[in-house]
Amino acid sequence: MTVQEMHDSFNLGLDKVNSGALPNFLAIEIDAFLNEAQDEFVEQRSWGTNTKRQGLEETQKRRDDLRLLVREVNLNSSGVGMKPNSVMFDLDGIEYRHAMSAECTITRLDCRGTSITERVAVTPITADRYATSIADPFNRPSEGRVYQMDAANNNGVEVIHSPNVTVGQYHLRYIKEPDRINLNNGADCELADHTHREIVNMAVAHALGNIESPRV
């Protein structure tokens, strides 16, 4: 649907075309309901909070729902991290909403002293588990294990690695913030077409709740 078609469907959903029983909503208000519904839709499809408890990539339907929001970026280090053997990667300027996966390019020496460059998965770790993991020889960063923590002082991540590993780029696959739906600017919903009806229906439900006229 175009943004105009979404507005028309919203009004039809409220039974307003031939009825004055419900209040008129301004275009800016309808945009607000549509954007609220769009945000809720993205969250449901990302985390499995929908009725089927299916996350983003659990089924083809879920993958198709948000496929147009998937992005991938390769980042260079923005400096040395706060923890020993760590580097920082800045996420400022990225329309970042939720991470899907992360990898790092690392360089290390093999048993023959030959330099090897490869990509390894990055494992998120919480601040309270950091000290325990670093002290545990079976869980501390190794040649094939790299940890990441949220940066303490900025919008970024701190990648923690083994002393004998050099971290190159950080490869992030993520869900971007969806563009705002806006009738005045002609900004359509950028999600896949098959999701638009669901978003309109959710927006209508929000509007009905706002005017205290819930429907079953």
C-alpha positions as CSV (number, residue, x, y, z in Angstrom):
1,M,0.0,0.0,0.0
2,T,1.0,3.6,-0.5
3,V,0.8,5.9,2.5
4,Q,-2.5,7.3,1.1
5,E,-3.9,3.8,0.8
6,M,-3.0,3.1,4.4
7,H,-4.8,6.2,5.5
8,D,-7.8,5.3,3.5
9,S,-7.8,1.7,4.9
10,F,-7.4,3.2,8.4
11,N,-10.5,5.4,7.9
12,L,-12.4,2.4,6.5
13,G,-11.4,0.4,9.5
14,L,-12.9,3.0,11.8
15,D,-16.2,3.0,9.8
16,K,-15.8,6.7,9.2
17,V,-16.5,6.9,5.5
18,N,-20.3,7.1,5.9
19,S,-20.6,7.7,9.6
20,G,-19.9,10.5,12.0
21,A,-20.1,8.4,15.1
22,L,-16.3,8.4,15.7
23,P,-14.1,11.5,15.9
24,N,-12.2,12.7,12.9
25,F,-8.4,12.1,13.1
26,L,-6.0,14.5,11.5
27,A,-3.5,13.1,9.0
28,I,-0.7,13.7,11.5
29,E,-2.6,11.7,14.1
30,I,-3.2,8.8,11.7
31,D,0.5,8.9,10.9
32,A,1.2,8.6,14.6
33,F,-1.1,5.6,15.0
34,L,0.5,3.9,11.9
35,N,4.0,4.5,13.2
36,E,3.1,3.2,16.6
37,A,1.7,0.1,15.0
38,Q,4.7,-0.3,12.8
39,D,7.0,-0.2,15.8
40,E,4.9,-2.7,17.7
41,F,4.9,-5.0,14.6
42,V,8.7,-4.8,14.3
43,E,9.1,-5.7,18.0
44,Q,6.7,-8.6,17.8
45,R,8.5,-10.1,14.8
46,S,11.9,-9.5,16.2
47,W,11.5,-11.2,19.6
48,G,8.7,-13.7,19.3
49,T,6.2,-11.8,21.4
50,N,3.5,-12.6,18.8
51,T,0.8,-15.2,19.5
52,K,2.9,-18.0,17.8
53,R,6.0,-17.1,19.8
54,Q,8.1,-17.1,16.6
55,G,11.2,-15.0,16.4
56,L,12.7,-13.2,13.5
57,E,14.2,-16.1,11.6
58,E,12.3,-19.1,12.9
59,T,10.0,-19.3,9.8
60,Q,10.0,-18.0,6.3
61,K,7.0,-15.8,7.1
62,R,8.9,-14.1,9.9
63,R,12.0,-13.6,7.7
64,D,9.8,-12.1,5.0
65,D,8.0,-9.7,7.5
66,L,11.2,-7.8,8.2
67,R,13.5,-8.6,5.3
68,L,13.5,-5.1,4.0
69,L,14.8,-3.8,7.3
70,V,17.9,-6.1,7.4
71,R,21.2,-4.4,7.0
72,E,24.9,-5.4,7.3
73,V,27.8,-3.1,8.1
74,N,31.6,-3.6,8.4
75,L,33.1,-1.3,11.0
76,N,36.7,-0.4,11.8
77,S,37.8,0.1,15.4
78,S,37.3,3.5,16.9
79,G,40.0,3.0,19.6
80,V,41.3,0.9,22.5
81,G,38.6,-0.3,24.9
82,M,38.4,0.1,28.7
83,K,39.1,-3.6,29.5
84,P,42.4,-5.3,28.9
85,N,42.8,-6.7,25.4
86,S,39.7,-4.9,24.0
87,V,38.9,-2.6,21.2
88,M,35.9,-0.3,20.6
89,F,33.5,-0.1,17.7
90,D,31.2,3.0,17.4
91,L,27.6,2.5,16.3
92,D,26.8,6.2,15.9
93,G,25.3,7.0,12.5
94,I,23.9,3.5,12.1
95,E,20.1,3.2,12.0
96,Y,20.4,0.4,14.5
97,R,17.5,-1.1,16.3
98,H,18.3,-4.8,17.0
99,A,21.3,-6.9,16.3
100,M,20.8,-10.2,14.5
101,S,24.4,-11.5,14.6
102,A,28.0,-10.2,14.9
103,E,31.4,-11.4,13.8
104,C,34.9,-10.1,13.9
105,T,37.8,-10.5,11.6
106,I,40.8,-11.6,13.6
107,T,44.4,-12.3,12.9
108,R,46.4,-14.9,14.8
109,L,49.4,-17.2,14.5
110,D,49.0,-20.9,14.0
111,C,51.2,-23.6,15.6
112,R,53.8,-23.1,12.8
113,G,53.9,-19.3,13.3
114,T,51.9,-18.6,10.1
115,S,49.6,-15.6,10.2
116,I,45.9,-16.6,9.8
117,T,43.1,-14.2,9.2
118,E,39.5,-15.4,9.7
119,R,36.1,-14.4,10.8
120,V,34.7,-15.7,14.1
121,A,31.4,-15.2,15.8
122,V,31.1,-12.7,18.6
123,T,29.5,-13.8,21.9
124,P,27.6,-11.1,23.9
125,I,28.5,-11.1,27.6
126,T,27.0,-9.1,30.4
127,A,29.1,-6.9,32.7
128,D,28.4,-9.0,35.7
129,R,29.7,-12.2,33.9
130,Y,32.8,-10.5,32.6
131,A,35.1,-11.1,35.7
132,T,34.0,-14.7,36.0
133,S,34.6,-15.5,32.4
134,I,38.0,-13.8,32.3
135,A,39.1,-15.8,35.3
136,D,37.9,-19.1,34.0
137,P,40.5,-20.7,31.7
138,F,37.8,-22.7,29.9
139,N,35.6,-19.6,29.2
140,R,38.0,-16.7,28.7
141,P,38.6,-15.3,25.2
142,S,40.6,-17.6,23.0
143,E,41.8,-17.9,19.4
144,G,38.2,-18.9,18.4
145,R,36.2,-17.0,21.0
146,V,35.6,-13.3,21.1
147,Y,33.3,-11.5,23.6
148,Q,31.5,-8.2,23.4
149,M,30.0,-5.9,26.0
150,D,28.0,-2.7,25.5
151,A,30.3,0.3,25.6
152,A,30.3,2.2,28.9
153,N,30.6,5.7,27.6
154,N,29.1,5.8,24.1
155,N,26.8,4.1,21.6
156,G,29.0,1.2,20.7
157,V,30.4,-2.1,21.6
158,E,33.6,-3.2,23.3
159,V,35.1,-6.4,21.8
160,I,37.3,-8.4,24.2
161,H,39.8,-10.8,22.7
162,S,42.7,-13.1,23.6
163,P,46.1,-11.5,24.0
164,N,47.5,-13.4,21.0
165,V,44.7,-12.2,18.7
166,T,44.4,-9.0,16.8
167,V,40.9,-7.8,16.0
168,G,40.3,-6.2,12.6
169,Q,36.8,-5.3,11.4
170,Y,33.5,-5.8,13.3
171,H,30.7,-7.2,11.0
172,L,27.2,-6.5,12.3
173,R,24.0,-7.8,10.8
174,Y,21.0,-5.9,12.2
175,I,17.4,-4.7,12.0
176,K,17.4,-0.9,11.1
177,E,14.9,1.6,12.5
178,P,12.0,1.7,10.1
179,D,11.4,5.0,8.3
180,R,8.5,7.1,9.6
181,I,5.2,6.8,7.7
182,N,4.2,10.4,6.7
183,L,1.3,11.4,4.4
184,N,2.5,15.0,4.0
185,N,5.9,13.9,2.8
186,G,4.6,10.9,0.8
187,A,6.7,8.6,2.8
188,D,5.3,5.0,2.4
189,C,5.8,2.2,4.8
190,E,9.1,0.5,3.9
191,L,8.1,-2.9,5.2
192,A,7.1,-5.7,2.8
193,D,3.7,-5.1,1.2
194,H,2.1,-8.2,2.8
195,T,2.6,-6.6,6.3
196,H,0.7,-3.4,5.6
197,R,-2.7,-4.7,6.2
198,E,-1.6,-6.1,9.6
199,I,-0.1,-2.7,10.5
200,V,-3.3,-0.8,9.5
201,N,-5.4,-3.2,11.6
202,M,-3.1,-2.7,14.6
203,A,-3.3,1.1,14.1
204,V,-7.1,0.9,14.1
205,A,-7.0,-1.1,17.3
206,H,-4.8,1.6,18.9
207,A,-7.1,4.4,17.7
208,L,-10.2,2.6,19.1
209,G,-8.5,2.1,22.4
210,N,-7.5,5.8,22.4
211,I,-11.2,6.8,22.1
212,E,-12.3,4.1,24.5
213,S,-14.2,2.0,22.0
214,P,-12.5,-1.4,22.1
215,R,-13.6,-4.1,19.7
216,V,-13.4,-7.8,20.3
